[in-house]
C-alpha cells in the first residue's frame, strides 16, 4: 500500500485537529510553504511557496566563511570589546562528534596544540543568516520573506477567513528554531495586519519532528477512516497516478465572486 501525507497537511493534524481554520507555515530545508486550511482541507489559491530554507542558509554561511578564511589571514577583533564574537568548534569525529559554541570565557585563551580541534569565528553571521528568512533580497534573491509570504497567502483567501486563520498559526520546520525567530515573526506580522486581529501561534514542542509526530497518529487508531490515507495496489493498477490527485490533493477552491461571501461560521 502507498501512504502519502505532505508535511504541511500532517503538521495540521494533531495540534489543530479541533480548529476549523489553521495557517500552517513550514520553514523547511528546501523552502518555506504557507498553507491555509479550512475544515482540514487546504485552500488552494492561498498556498504560497518561497525557495528559501535551510539549504540556502547553509550554502550562504559556507560562502561567507570561505570568503573570509581565504582573504583574511588574521582575526582583527580579538579583544574583549567584541561582545558578539564566538568560536565554533568543528567536529573531528574522533573526540568531537558534534560541533558546539566554545564558552566565551575560554575562547582564544589556550595555546593550540597538534590535537586541538579546529575552530571558526562567527561574528555578524549569527544575525545576518537568519535575517535572510525575512529579507532574501539581502543576498540577491528575488523572493518574498516569510512574513510577506504569509500576507500574500492571506490576501488570496476569502476575506471572512483571514482573521480566523491568523488566530491559529502552526509554525513548524527546523528554520523556526533560530533564537528569537517566533517573536520576530509575530512582531513583523502584527504590523502588517489589521489592529483588531488576534495573532497567535500554536504550541509546537519540536518543530523539526512535529510533522512526523502528527503523521504517526494515522497508525494509532486516532484516525478512523484509514481508507483516505492509503492507496491499495488494486487502486493504483486501476487508476494510476490519478488516484493520488483524487484522494490526497483534495483542495478547497473559491471563485473570485465568492471571496467576500465565504462562510462566517469559520470565525466561530
N, C-alpha and C positions, 0 to 999 in steps of 0.2 A: 504494500500500500504506500501511497505517496502522501507525505504530510507537508503542509505548507502554512506558514504564518510569517508575514513580514514583520520586521522589528517594530514599526510604528503601531501595527494592529495589536500585537501581543503586549506591547507596553501599556496599551489601553486596558487590557482585560481585567487584571486583579485590583489595581489601585483605584480605578474609576468605574467599577462594574455597575454601581447603583446610581451613576450620574448620567443624565441624558446628554449633556454637551461637554465635550472634552477637547482640549487642544494639545496634541502630542508634538513635542519638539525633540527630535532625535539628533543630537550632536555627535555623530559617529566618526569613524575612521576616514571614510571617503567623502562624506558630505553632511550637510545639515538638512533635514527634512521636516517641514512643518505640515501637519495633517490634522484638520479639524474633523471631529466625529459627532454625529447626532444619532442617538439610539444605537450605538455600536457600529454604525456604518460611516465610512469616510465620505466627506463632502468633496466630490471630485474636483470642482473648479477651485477649491480652496487649498489644494495641495501645492506646496512650493518647495523647491529644492535648490540649494546653492552648493556649488562644488568647492566648499571649504570645510576641511575636517582635520582629523589628527594627522593624516598623511601629509597634507600641505604644511601643517605646522612643524612636523618633524623634519621635512626636507628643508624648510626655511631656516630652522635652527642649525641644521648641518651646514647650510651655505654660509650663514653668519659666522659660525665658529671656524670653518675652514678659511674663510677670507681673513679673519683676524689672525689666526695662527700662522698663516703663510706670509702675512705682510707686517705683522707686529712682532718683533723679536723679544721685546721686554714689556712686562706689565708696568705701566706708568703710574698706577694708583695703588700703591702697596701700603700706604699709611692708614691709620685707623679712622681718618676723616671720611673715607668712602664707606658709608654705613650700609650700602646696598650690595656691596661686593660679597660673593660667596664662592667657595671652592666646591666643585662637584667631583667626587672621587669615582673614577671609572672602574668597572669590574674587570678583574684579570682572570676570573673563572678558575682560580686556584685557591685563593683565600677569600676573595670578594666576588660573590656571585650576583650581587645586585648593587647598582650604583647608589650613592647617597650623598647628601649635603654634609660637608665637614663642619663640625662645631666652629662657629666664628672665632671663639676664644683660642682655638688651636690652629687655625688656618695660617699658613705661612711662617710658623714659628719653629718648625722642625727642619733639620737638615736632611734632604732626601738621600736615601741610600739606594743601593742597587736593587733591593727588593721592595722599595717603596712603591705604592700604587700611583698611577698617573692621575693627574687632576687637571681639570679645566676650570677657568674662572667665568662665572656667569654674572654679568652686571645688568645692564638695561634689558637684556634679552628676557629676563624673568618677567618683565612687564610688557615689553613690546610684542612678545609672541602671542599671549592671549588676546591682545588688542586686535590682532588680525581677525578674530572671530566677529568682532563688531565693525571693523573697518578694513575689509580685504583690499581696498584701494591703496592702503599703506604700502603694499608690496606689488602694486601694479595690476591687481586682479580686478577685472570689470564684473564684480559680483556684489550683491547686496550683503549687508551684515545680518547677523541673526535677528536683531530687533526689527530691521527693515523688512526681513522676510516674514516675520510674524504680522506686521502691519499690512503687508501686501496680501497675505493669506486672509486676514480678517476682512479686507476691503472686497475680496471676491465672494465672501459668504453673504447670505441673506442678512439684512440689517438687524432683524429681530433675534438673530443668533449670536451676534458679536459680543454683547455684554456677558451673555451666559458662558461663552467659550473662555473668556479671559478669567472667569472665576474658577476655572478648573484646568490649570496648565500642568501637564506632566512633562517635566524636563529630565530627559534621560540621555545616556551616552557618556563616554569617557571624557569628552572635552568639557563637560559641565563640572568637573572636579577641580578646575583651577580655583585657587583661593579667591573668594570674593566674586566668583562668576555669577552665582544666583542673585546676590544683592545688586550687582551691576546691571544684570539683565532686568530685574524688576524695576530698578530706578529709571533706566532708559525707556522701558516700555510704558511706564506710567506717564512719562512726559509726552508720549505720542498718542495717548488715548483721551477720551472724554473724562473730565474731572470726577464725574459721578459714578464711573465704573469701578467695580471692585476687582482688583487683580490679586490672584492667589495661586501659589504653587502647591501641587500635591506632594505629600511626604514620600520620598523615594529613598529607601535605605541604601541601596547600592546602584547608582546609575549605570554602571558598566554591565552588571548581570541582571538588571531589572527585567529586560525583555525576555531573557531566557527563563527567569524565575516565573514570570507570568505564563510563558508557554507551557511550563511543566504542569500548570493547573489543568491543562487539557487531558492529562493522563491520570488525574487523581479522582475523577468521578464528579468534579465540581461542574463540569460542562456536560449536560445530559445528551444533547444532540451531537454525538460524535461523528455522525454521517456527514456533517457540514465541514468537518476538519480533515477528512481523508478522501483520497481518490483510490478506488479499487482498480485492480488490473483490468477487470471487465469494463469498467467505465472508461479507462484510458484506451483500451483497444477499440471501443465503440466510438468515442468522441475525439480522441487525440488531445491536442493542446487546448482545444476549445473548452474542454471541461474545466480547465483551470480558471479561465475567464468567467465561466458560468457560476462556479461555486465559490471562488475566493475574491474575485475582483468585482464585488457587488457594491458599487459606489452609489451614493446619492447624488442626483443632479437636479439643479433648479433652473428653470427657464428665467431669462432676464426679467420678464414682467412679473415673475413670482417672487423675486428677491425681497421686495418690500412687504410682501404678504406672507412670509414664512411663519410657521406656527408660533404663536405667542406662548404656547404651553412649554416650550423649551426653556423659557426663563424661570419656570417654577422650580 
